[in-house]
Amino acid sequence: MTSSGPAGSGNVPAGAALGRSGRPTDPATFDERGLRALGAEVARANGGRRGARRGGGRHRRLWWVVGSIGAVLVLLVGGTAGYAWYLNHEIHRIDVRGLVDVPTSGADAGTENILLVGSTDRCALKVQNAAYGLCSQGVNGVNSDVVMILHLNPATHAVSILSIPRDLFVPNARSTGANKIDAALYEGPSQLVAAINENLGIPVQHYVVLNFDTFANVVDALGGVKMYFPEPVFDAYSGLKVLTPGCISLDGFHALQVVRARHLQYKPPGVTTATPAYWPFENQSDLARIRRDHEFLRVLATAVSKNGLSDPITDEQLISSVAPQLKVDKAFSSSAMVSMVLAFHGVNANNAPQLTLPVQVDQFGSYLYKGGYYGDIEFPSSTQDNQVIDQFLGIGATTDTMTGRPLPAPSTVTVSVLNGSGVTNQATTTGAALAALGFRTVGVGDSPPVGTEAETVVYYAHKTPADLAAAQAVAKSLSGAVVMALGPTADGARITVVTGTQFAVNAPPAVPVPGPSTTAATPSTATTQTSSTSTTSSGAFQAPTAAVTPLQPWDPRACRA
């Protein structure tokens, strides 16, 4: 595990353990009348838009993506509608603040985003396991090793997944200030939701968190999964050790080793030593793990489709393995879950887009910020991030991601600029470039530099939809390592931009300028006119990563037919 805070901050004990789990001694069965009654309840919850589904006395095959476990999002099978009572009584519900209502108007009307979190909280495990690290031996950090968001659009039956790299450095990661986004979970789920809302502008309607045990239980309930390993691989941290290529059966414990691996070594052709310690390392850590985790989702989806939801015994095993350890927000009722299943049960998860937020990976080692070291970090990449988030949400570039309404016109937004990098006249030139885009620049000044490398932060003072929309309008006018943040503004401005070390103000749209003409009847030539931008750059980061990356030759994948 890499550090998620300044050096010397120490570990803080984790929260209380999960509630007692168990399996029902008498699995319930629902007759057709019971299924119709539950279907009617779901229809009422949806304003009568969907009638009861009749199964002719047979259980329908229903499933949906609702969880991430340990190091990967998993396909948690909802089972039949008859299991709703069990889910309702066994799932742990927690208070999560900052969740937003499902939009009823705008470009994203009716859509929902479910935040899916894989927690590293070893102290919350019912049975301690030395393979994960023991709480009693100080492995008590609480981080979100996996942060994924599931986007559901009932109107189009579209499903998509967005992974947020755990080492992304954001201003509101904690209530005390900036950190990696995975460090937000230490202060609870509400803080993680706040960081995603405030820094990335992604609305969250529901929250789901699971742990290592739940992942293993799901895989075991399915009878295990099979993955093809094209090359030998080894990870000393997760315990993964596959020395012989081929299609290998994985139980829950060993599947967890696959999806947790982010210190992977592999044995390519030409390497003759059988000692894994001498094999080459891949160089992308968490980003490579996300790539493999997305592939594992496809493998798991196939196993769910093949093994689950047609056999009531398998259904019961799967649900009773997961439900007692599942934590969701209080508003995520079982009727809402069943409604979601009914709406999306025909979606093929293998065809769902699985995206990763593009980031710029540091090349300088541990990040020094305001005098503290934060280990390896990643900066945002504004242009690519905005494109991927818009694609994920299914909206246009000029749409407010939080409300689905159009972004405000620049002329309605007052902006001040503070020089946070120390580059001479940077605030003045940036303010002038923003004014050329139509924003009302009302002041410039200086802000103490936070470090040799710094993000450009677009601050808005009030946590209101209007102010966040104004911040988005400004942020989308910048490129480079740019991020939004809830925080104080200067000079009475609605938005304050604190400049960093790697950004640019986008040029205004091209304006036709009439050229000389030889005769009145001859069309004039045209040139374009653009304003200069305020730009700085840094070679301390790699180029922005891609939203979708192909598997590498050593990555495990679905077994060949």
C-alpha positions as CSV (number, residue, x, y, z in Angstrom):
1,M,0.0,0.0,0.0
2,T,1.2,3.5,-0.8
3,S,0.9,6.3,1.6
4,S,-2.3,8.3,1.5
5,G,-1.2,11.2,3.6
6,P,1.8,13.3,4.6
7,A,4.8,11.5,6.0
8,G,4.5,11.1,9.8
9,S,0.7,11.3,9.8
10,G,0.4,7.8,11.3
11,N,-2.3,5.3,11.1
12,V,-5.7,5.9,12.7
13,P,-7.8,3.0,14.0
14,A,-10.6,2.0,11.6
15,G,-14.2,2.2,12.4
16,A,-16.5,-0.5,13.9
17,A,-16.7,-3.9,12.3
18,L,-19.4,-4.9,10.0
19,G,-22.6,-6.4,11.5
20,R,-23.0,-10.1,12.1
21,S,-23.5,-12.1,8.9
22,G,-25.2,-15.4,8.4
23,R,-27.3,-17.5,6.1
24,P,-31.0,-18.1,6.5
25,T,-31.8,-21.5,7.8
26,D,-35.1,-21.7,5.9
27,P,-34.8,-20.1,2.4
28,A,-38.0,-18.4,1.5
29,T,-40.1,-19.2,-1.5
30,F,-42.6,-16.9,-3.1
31,D,-45.7,-18.1,-5.0
32,E,-47.0,-16.3,-8.1
33,R,-49.3,-14.1,-6.0
34,G,-46.4,-12.9,-4.0
35,L,-44.4,-12.1,-7.0
36,R,-47.3,-10.1,-8.5
37,A,-47.7,-8.2,-5.3
38,L,-44.1,-7.2,-5.2
39,G,-44.2,-6.2,-8.9
40,A,-47.1,-4.0,-8.1
41,E,-45.1,-2.4,-5.3
42,V,-42.2,-1.7,-7.6
43,A,-44.6,-0.2,-10.2
44,R,-46.1,2.1,-7.5
45,A,-42.5,3.2,-6.6
46,N,-42.0,4.1,-10.2
47,G,-45.2,6.2,-10.5
48,G,-47.1,3.3,-12.2
49,R,-44.9,3.3,-15.3
50,R,-44.1,-0.4,-15.1
51,G,-46.6,-3.1,-14.5
52,A,-46.0,-6.3,-12.5
53,R,-43.9,-8.9,-14.3
54,R,-45.5,-12.3,-14.5
55,G,-43.3,-15.3,-14.5
56,G,-45.9,-18.0,-15.1
57,G,-44.8,-19.6,-11.8
58,R,-41.1,-19.6,-12.9
59,H,-38.4,-17.3,-11.5
60,R,-37.1,-14.8,-14.1
61,R,-33.4,-14.3,-14.6
62,L,-32.7,-10.9,-13.1
63,W,-29.3,-9.3,-12.4
64,W,-27.5,-6.0,-12.2
65,V,-24.2,-4.5,-11.4
66,V,-24.2,-3.1,-7.9
67,G,-21.0,-3.6,-6.1
68,S,-17.2,-3.5,-5.9
69,I,-15.4,-5.8,-3.7
70,G,-11.9,-5.4,-2.3
71,A,-10.2,-4.5,-5.6
72,V,-12.9,-4.9,-8.2
73,L,-16.4,-4.1,-9.1
74,V,-18.4,-7.4,-9.1
75,L,-21.7,-8.3,-10.6
76,L,-23.9,-8.8,-7.6
77,V,-26.9,-10.9,-8.6
78,G,-30.2,-9.5,-7.4
79,G,-31.9,-12.8,-7.8
80,T,-35.7,-13.1,-8.2
81,A,-38.1,-10.6,-6.9
82,G,-39.0,-13.0,-4.2
83,Y,-35.7,-12.4,-2.5
84,A,-36.4,-8.7,-1.9
85,W,-37.5,-9.4,1.6
86,Y,-34.2,-11.0,2.4
87,L,-32.2,-8.2,0.9
88,N,-34.2,-5.7,2.8
89,H,-33.5,-7.3,6.2
90,E,-29.9,-8.4,5.7
91,I,-28.3,-5.5,3.9
92,H,-26.7,-2.9,6.2
93,R,-27.9,0.6,5.5
94,I,-25.7,3.5,6.4
95,D,-26.1,7.3,6.5
96,V,-24.5,8.9,3.4
97,R,-24.8,12.7,3.0
98,G,-24.4,14.6,-0.2
99,L,-26.3,12.2,-2.4
100,V,-28.5,13.9,-5.0
101,D,-31.9,13.1,-6.3
102,V,-32.5,11.5,-9.7
103,P,-32.8,14.4,-12.2
104,T,-36.3,14.9,-13.6
105,S,-35.4,17.3,-16.4
106,G,-32.5,18.2,-18.5
107,A,-30.2,16.0,-20.7
108,D,-29.7,13.4,-18.0
109,A,-33.4,13.1,-16.8
110,G,-34.1,9.8,-15.1
111,T,-30.4,8.6,-15.0
112,E,-28.7,7.3,-11.9
113,N,-25.1,7.0,-10.8
114,I,-24.2,4.4,-8.2
115,L,-20.9,4.9,-6.5
116,L,-19.3,1.5,-6.0
117,V,-16.4,1.2,-3.5
118,G,-14.0,-1.5,-2.6
119,S,-12.8,-0.9,1.0
120,T,-9.4,-1.9,2.4
121,D,-10.8,-2.0,6.0
122,R,-9.2,-5.1,7.4
123,C,-10.6,-4.4,10.8
124,A,-14.1,-4.7,9.5
125,L,-13.6,-8.3,8.4
126,K,-15.5,-10.8,10.5
127,V,-12.5,-13.3,10.3
128,Q,-9.0,-11.8,10.1
129,N,-6.8,-13.2,7.3
130,A,-3.0,-12.8,7.4
131,A,-3.1,-12.9,3.5
132,Y,-4.8,-9.5,3.6
133,G,-2.8,-8.0,6.5
134,L,-4.0,-8.2,10.1
135,C,-5.7,-5.3,11.9
136,S,-4.0,-6.5,15.1
137,Q,-0.6,-5.9,13.5
138,G,-1.4,-2.3,12.4
139,V,-2.9,-2.9,9.0
140,N,-5.8,-0.7,9.9
141,G,-6.0,1.9,7.1
142,V,-9.4,2.7,5.5
143,N,-9.0,3.5,1.9
144,S,-11.1,3.0,-1.3
145,D,-8.8,0.8,-3.3
146,V,-11.4,0.7,-6.0
147,V,-13.7,3.6,-6.9
148,M,-16.1,2.9,-9.7
149,I,-19.3,4.6,-10.8
150,L,-22.1,2.7,-12.5
151,H,-24.3,4.9,-14.8
152,L,-27.8,3.7,-15.6
153,N,-30.1,5.3,-18.2
154,P,-33.6,3.7,-18.1
155,A,-34.7,5.5,-21.2
156,T,-32.1,3.9,-23.4
157,H,-31.3,0.9,-21.2
158,A,-27.7,2.0,-21.4
159,V,-25.2,0.9,-18.8
160,S,-21.6,2.2,-18.4
161,I,-18.8,2.1,-15.8
162,L,-16.2,4.7,-15.0
163,S,-13.2,3.9,-12.8
164,I,-11.4,6.7,-10.9
165,P,-7.7,5.9,-10.3
166,R,-7.1,5.7,-6.6
167,D,-4.0,8.0,-6.7
168,L,-5.7,11.0,-8.3
169,F,-4.8,14.0,-6.2
170,V,-7.8,16.2,-5.5
171,P,-8.3,19.3,-3.4
172,N,-11.4,18.1,-1.3
173,A,-10.3,14.5,-0.7
174,R,-10.6,15.2,3.0
175,S,-12.3,17.9,5.0
176,T,-8.8,19.1,6.0
177,G,-7.7,19.5,2.4
178,A,-6.0,17.9,-0.5
179,N,-5.0,14.2,-0.7
180,K,-5.4,11.2,-3.0
181,I,-9.0,10.4,-3.7
182,D,-8.7,7.0,-2.1
183,A,-7.9,8.7,1.3
184,A,-11.4,10.3,1.4
185,L,-13.0,7.1,2.7
186,Y,-11.1,7.3,6.0
187,E,-13.5,10.2,6.9
188,G,-16.4,8.1,5.8
189,P,-18.5,7.6,2.7
190,S,-20.0,11.1,2.8
191,Q,-16.5,12.6,2.3
192,L,-15.8,10.4,-0.7
193,V,-19.2,11.4,-2.2
194,A,-18.3,15.1,-1.6
195,A,-14.9,14.7,-3.3
196,I,-16.5,13.2,-6.4
197,N,-19.2,15.8,-6.5
198,E,-17.1,18.9,-5.7
199,N,-13.9,18.0,-7.6
200,L,-15.1,16.1,-10.6
201,G,-18.7,17.3,-11.0
202,I,-20.2,13.8,-11.1
203,P,-23.5,13.5,-9.3
204,V,-24.0,10.4,-7.1
205,Q,-27.5,9.0,-6.3
206,H,-26.5,5.8,-4.4
207,Y,-23.6,4.4,-2.6
208,V,-22.5,0.7,-2.3
209,V,-19.4,-0.6,-0.4
210,L,-18.2,-4.2,0.0
211,N,-15.0,-5.8,1.3
212,F,-12.5,-8.7,0.5
213,D,-14.7,-11.4,2.1
214,T,-17.8,-10.5,0.0
215,F,-15.8,-10.8,-3.2
216,A,-14.6,-14.2,-2.3
217,N,-18.1,-15.3,-1.2
218,V,-19.6,-14.3,-4.6
219,V,-17.0,-16.2,-6.6
220,D,-17.3,-19.2,-4.4
221,A,-21.1,-19.2,-4.6
222,L,-20.8,-19.3,-8.4
223,G,-18.6,-22.4,-8.1
224,G,-15.5,-20.3,-9.0
225,V,-14.4,-18.8,-12.3
226,K,-11.9,-19.7,-15.0
227,M,-9.3,-17.3,-16.5
228,Y,-6.7,-17.9,-19.1
229,F,-3.1,-16.9,-18.1
230,P,-1.1,-16.4,-21.3
231,E,2.2,-15.9,-19.4
232,P,3.4,-16.8,-15.8
233,V,2.6,-13.9,-13.4
234,F,3.5,-13.1,-9.8
235,D,2.6,-10.4,-7.2
236,A,4.3,-10.6,-3.9
237,Y,1.8,-8.2,-2.3
238,S,-1.5,-9.8,-3.4
239,G,-0.1,-13.4,-3.3
240,L,-0.8,-14.1,-7.0
241,K,1.5,-16.8,-8.3
242,V,0.7,-18.6,-11.6
243,L,3.8,-20.4,-12.9
244,T,2.2,-22.3,-15.7
245,P,0.2,-20.6,-18.5
246,G,-3.2,-22.0,-19.3
247,C,-6.9,-21.9,-18.4
248,I,-7.0,-22.0,-14.6
249,S,-10.0,-22.4,-12.2
250,L,-10.0,-19.8,-9.4
251,D,-11.9,-19.9,-6.2
252,G,-12.8,-16.7,-4.4
253,F,-9.6,-16.4,-2.5
254,H,-7.4,-16.8,-5.6
255,A,-9.6,-14.6,-7.7
256,L,-9.1,-11.9,-5.1
257,Q,-5.4,-12.3,-5.7
258,V,-5.9,-11.5,-9.4
259,V,-8.0,-8.4,-8.9
260,R,-5.9,-7.0,-6.1
261,A,-2.6,-7.3,-8.0
262,R,-1.0,-4.0,-8.7
263,H,2.7,-4.9,-8.2
264,L,2.6,-7.5,-11.0
265,Q,5.7,-9.3,-12.4
266,Y,5.5,-11.4,-15.5
267,K,7.6,-13.9,-17.4
268,P,7.7,-13.0,-21.1
269,P,9.3,-15.1,-23.8
270,G,13.0,-14.8,-23.6
271,V,13.2,-14.7,-19.8
272,T,14.5,-18.1,-18.8
273,T,14.7,-17.8,-15.0
274,A,11.9,-19.5,-13.1
275,T,12.4,-17.3,-10.1
276,P,9.7,-14.6,-10.1
277,A,11.8,-12.1,-8.2
278,Y,13.9,-11.6,-11.3
279,W,10.9,-11.2,-13.7
280,P,10.2,-7.7,-15.1
281,F,7.6,-5.5,-13.4
282,E,4.8,-3.8,-15.3
283,N,5.0,-0.1,-14.7
284,Q,1.4,1.1,-14.3
285,S,0.4,-0.1,-10.9
286,D,-3.2,0.8,-10.2
287,L,-4.0,1.7,-13.8
288,A,-2.9,-1.8,-14.9
289,R,-5.0,-3.3,-12.1
290,I,-8.1,-1.4,-13.4
291,R,-7.5,-2.8,-16.9
292,R,-7.5,-6.3,-15.5
293,D,-10.4,-5.7,-13.2
294,H,-12.5,-4.6,-16.1
295,E,-11.6,-7.9,-17.9
296,F,-12.5,-9.8,-14.7
297,L,-16.0,-8.2,-14.8
298,R,-16.6,-9.7,-18.2
299,V,-15.5,-13.1,-17.0
300,L,-17.6,-12.9,-13.9
301,A,-20.6,-11.7,-15.9
302,T,-20.3,-14.8,-18.0
303,A,-20.2,-17.0,-14.9
304,V,-23.2,-15.2,-13.5
305,S,-25.2,-15.7,-16.7
306,K,-24.2,-19.4,-16.9
307,N,-24.5,-20.4,-13.3
308,G,-26.8,-18.0,-11.5
309,L,-30.4,-17.1,-11.5
310,S,-31.9,-20.2,-13.0
311,D,-31.1,-22.5,-10.1
312,P,-32.8,-21.4,-6.9
313,I,-30.1,-23.0,-4.8
314,T,-27.4,-21.0,-6.6
315,D,-29.5,-17.9,-6.2
316,E,-29.9,-18.4,-2.5
317,Q,-26.2,-19.1,-2.0
318,L,-25.1,-16.1,-3.9
319,I,-27.5,-13.7,-2.2
320,S,-27.0,-15.0,1.3
321,S,-23.2,-14.8,0.8
322,V,-23.3,-11.1,-0.2
323,A,-26.3,-9.5,1.5
324,P,-25.1,-9.6,5.2
325,Q,-21.8,-7.9,4.3
326,L,-23.3,-5.4,1.8
327,K,-23.5,-1.7,2.9
328,V,-25.7,0.7,1.0
329,D,-27.1,4.2,1.6
330,K,-30.3,4.4,3.6
331,A,-32.3,5.6,0.6
332,F,-31.4,2.5,-1.6
333,S,-34.5,0.5,-0.8
334,S,-35.0,-3.1,-1.8
335,S,-37.9,-2.1,-4.0
336,A,-35.6,0.4,-5.8
337,M,-33.1,-2.4,-6.3
338,V,-35.8,-4.7,-7.7
339,S,-37.1,-1.9,-9.9
340,M,-33.5,-1.5,-11.2
341,V,-33.3,-5.2,-12.0
342,L,-36.6,-5.2,-13.9
343,A,-35.4,-2.2,-16.0
344,F,-31.9,-3.6,-16.8
345,H,-32.2,-7.4,-16.7
346,G,-31.8,-7.7,-20.4
347,V,-28.6,-5.7,-20.6
348,N,-25.4,-7.6,-21.6
349,A,-22.8,-6.5,-19.2
350,N,-20.1,-7.6,-21.6
351,N,-21.1,-4.8,-24.0
352,A,-21.3,-2.1,-21.4
353,P,-18.5,0.6,-21.9
354,Q,-15.9,0.4,-19.1
355,L,-14.0,3.6,-19.0
356,T,-11.1,4.9,-16.8
357,L,-10.7,8.6,-16.0
358,P,-7.6,9.8,-17.9
359,V,-4.8,11.0,-15.6
360,Q,-1.2,12.2,-15.8
361,V,1.1,10.0,-13.9
362,D,4.0,11.6,-12.0
363,Q,7.6,10.8,-12.8
364,F,9.3,12.4,-9.8
365,G,8.5,10.0,-6.9
366,S,6.8,11.0,-3.7
367,Y,4.8,14.2,-4.2
368,L,5.7,17.2,-1.9
369,Y,2.6,19.3,-1.2
370,K,2.6,22.1,1.4
371,G,5.5,20.5,3.2
372,G,4.1,16.9,3.3
373,Y,4.9,13.9,1.2
374,Y,2.1,11.9,-0.4
375,G,3.8,9.1,-2.3
376,D,3.1,8.5,-6.0
377,I,0.2,10.6,-7.2
378,E,-1.6,11.4,-10.4
379,F,-2.9,14.8,-11.7
380,P,-6.0,15.3,-13.8
381,S,-6.0,16.0,-17.5
382,S,-8.9,18.5,-17.9
383,T,-9.7,18.2,-21.6
384,Q,-9.6,14.4,-21.7
385,D,-11.4,14.1,-18.3
386,N,-14.3,16.3,-19.5
387,Q,-14.7,14.4,-22.7
388,V,-14.8,11.0,-20.8
389,I,-17.1,12.3,-18.1
390,D,-19.5,13.7,-20.7
391,Q,-19.4,10.4,-22.7
392,F,-20.0,8.4,-19.5
393,L,-23.0,10.6,-18.5
394,G,-24.3,10.7,-22.1
395,I,-24.4,14.5,-22.3
396,G,-22.9,17.3,-24.4
397,A,-19.8,19.4,-23.8
398,T,-21.9,22.5,-22.9
399,T,-24.1,20.7,-20.4
400,D,-23.9,21.0,-16.6
401,T,-22.9,17.5,-15.5
402,M,-24.7,17.9,-12.1
403,T,-28.1,19.1,-13.4
404,G,-28.3,18.3,-17.2
405,R,-29.0,21.9,-17.9
406,P,-26.9,24.2,-20.2
407,L,-23.8,25.7,-18.6
408,P,-24.1,29.5,-17.8
409,A,-22.9,32.0,-20.4
410,P,-19.3,33.3,-19.6
411,S,-20.7,36.9,-19.4
412,T,-22.7,35.9,-16.3
413,V,-19.7,34.6,-14.4
414,T,-17.3,36.8,-12.4
415,V,-13.7,35.4,-12.1
416,S,-10.6,36.4,-10.1
417,V,-7.2,34.9,-10.7
418,L,-4.5,34.2,-8.2
419,N,-0.9,33.3,-9.3
420,G,-0.2,30.1,-7.5
421,S,3.0,29.1,-9.4
422,G,5.2,32.2,-9.0
423,V,5.5,32.6,-12.8
424,T,5.8,36.3,-13.5
425,N,2.5,38.0,-14.5
426,Q,0.7,34.7,-14.7
427,A,-2.4,35.9,-13.0
428,T,-2.6,39.0,-15.3
429,T,-2.2,37.0,-18.5
430,T,-4.6,34.3,-17.4
431,G,-7.2,36.9,-16.4
432,A,-6.9,38.6,-19.8
433,A,-7.2,35.2,-21.6
434,L,-10.4,34.4,-19.6
435,A,-11.8,37.8,-20.4
436,A,-11.2,37.1,-24.1
437,L,-13.5,34.1,-23.6
438,G,-16.2,36.4,-22.2
439,F,-15.8,35.9,-18.5
440,R,-15.9,39.0,-16.3
441,T,-12.4,39.2,-14.7
442,V,-12.7,41.3,-11.5
443,G,-9.3,40.9,-9.9
444,V,-5.8,39.4,-9.9
445,G,-3.3,38.6,-7.2
446,D,-1.0,36.0,-5.7
447,S,-1.4,32.8,-3.7
448,P,1.4,31.0,-1.8
449,P,2.8,28.1,-4.0
450,V,1.9,24.7,-2.7
451,G,4.9,22.9,-4.3
452,T,7.1,22.6,-7.3
453,E,4.3,20.9,-9.1
454,A,0.7,22.1,-8.6
455,E,-2.7,21.7,-10.0
456,T,-4.7,24.7,-11.3
457,V,-7.7,24.8,-9.0
458,V,-11.1,26.4,-9.9
459,Y,-12.6,27.4,-6.6
460,Y,-16.3,28.2,-6.0
461,A,-17.4,29.4,-2.6
462,H,-20.9,28.0,-2.3
463,K,-22.1,24.4,-2.6
464,T,-25.0,25.3,-4.9
465,P,-25.9,24.0,-8.3
466,A,-25.5,27.5,-9.8
467,D,-22.0,28.0,-8.4
468,L,-20.8,24.5,-9.4
469,A,-22.2,25.1,-12.9
470,A,-20.2,28.4,-13.0
471,A,-17.1,26.5,-11.9
472,Q,-17.6,23.9,-14.6
473,A,-17.9,26.7,-17.3
474,V,-14.5,28.1,-16.2
475,A,-12.9,24.7,-15.8
476,K,-14.0,23.6,-19.3
477,S,-12.3,26.8,-20.6
478,L,-8.9,25.4,-19.4
479,S,-6.7,22.5,-20.3
480,G,-4.0,20.6,-18.5
481,A,-3.9,19.7,-14.8
482,V,-7.1,21.5,-13.8
483,V,-9.6,20.5,-11.1
484,M,-12.6,22.1,-9.4
485,A,-12.9,22.6,-5.6
486,L,-15.2,24.0,-3.0
487,G,-13.3,26.7,-1.3
488,P,-13.0,30.5,-0.7
489,T,-12.9,32.9,-3.6
490,A,-11.2,36.3,-3.8
491,D,-12.2,39.9,-4.8
492,G,-15.9,39.1,-4.4
493,A,-15.8,36.9,-7.5
494,R,-18.0,33.9,-8.0
495,I,-15.1,31.8,-9.1
496,T,-11.4,32.1,-8.3
497,V,-8.7,30.4,-10.4
498,V,-5.5,29.6,-8.5
499,T,-3.0,28.9,-11.3
500,G,-0.7,25.9,-11.2
501,T,2.3,24.6,-13.1
502,Q,0.7,22.9,-16.1
503,F,-2.3,24.5,-17.7
504,A,-3.6,26.7,-20.6
505,V,-6.6,28.9,-21.2
506,N,-8.3,27.7,-24.4
507,A,-8.3,30.1,-27.3
508,P,-11.6,31.8,-28.3
509,P,-13.5,30.4,-31.2
510,A,-12.1,31.4,-34.6
511,V,-13.6,34.7,-35.9
512,P,-13.7,35.3,-39.7
513,V,-11.9,38.5,-40.6
514,P,-12.6,40.1,-44.0
515,G,-9.6,40.2,-46.3
516,P,-8.9,42.4,-49.3
517,S,-10.9,41.9,-52.4
518,T,-10.0,42.8,-56.0
519,T,-13.6,43.5,-57.1
520,A,-16.9,43.8,-55.5
521,A,-18.0,40.6,-57.3
522,T,-15.1,38.6,-56.1
523,P,-15.6,36.7,-52.7
524,S,-13.2,37.9,-50.1
525,T,-10.6,35.7,-48.6
526,A,-10.7,35.1,-44.8
527,T,-8.3,34.6,-42.0
528,T,-8.8,33.5,-38.4
529,Q,-8.1,35.5,-35.4
530,T,-7.4,34.0,-31.9
531,S,-6.3,35.4,-28.6
532,S,-3.2,34.3,-26.9
533,T,-3.5,31.8,-24.0
534,S,-1.8,31.7,-20.7
535,T,0.3,28.6,-20.7
536,T,2.8,26.8,-18.6
537,S,4.0,23.2,-18.9
538,S,5.9,20.6,-17.0
539,G,7.8,17.5,-18.0
540,A,7.3,15.9,-14.6
541,F,4.3,13.9,-15.8
542,Q,3.7,11.3,-18.4
543,A,1.2,12.0,-21.2
544,P,-2.5,11.6,-20.3
545,T,-3.6,8.0,-20.0
546,A,-6.3,6.6,-22.3
547,A,-9.9,6.0,-21.2
548,V,-9.7,2.4,-22.6
549,T,-6.5,0.4,-22.8
550,P,-6.1,-3.1,-24.3
551,L,-5.0,-6.0,-22.4
552,Q,-1.2,-6.6,-22.3
553,P,0.3,-10.0,-23.4
554,W,0.7,-11.1,-19.7
555,D,-2.8,-10.1,-18.5
556,P,-5.2,-12.8,-17.5
557,R,-8.4,-12.9,-19.6
558,A,-11.4,-15.1,-20.5
559,C,-10.5,-18.7,-21.3
560,R,-10.6,-19.6,-25.0
561,A,-13.6,-21.4,-26.2
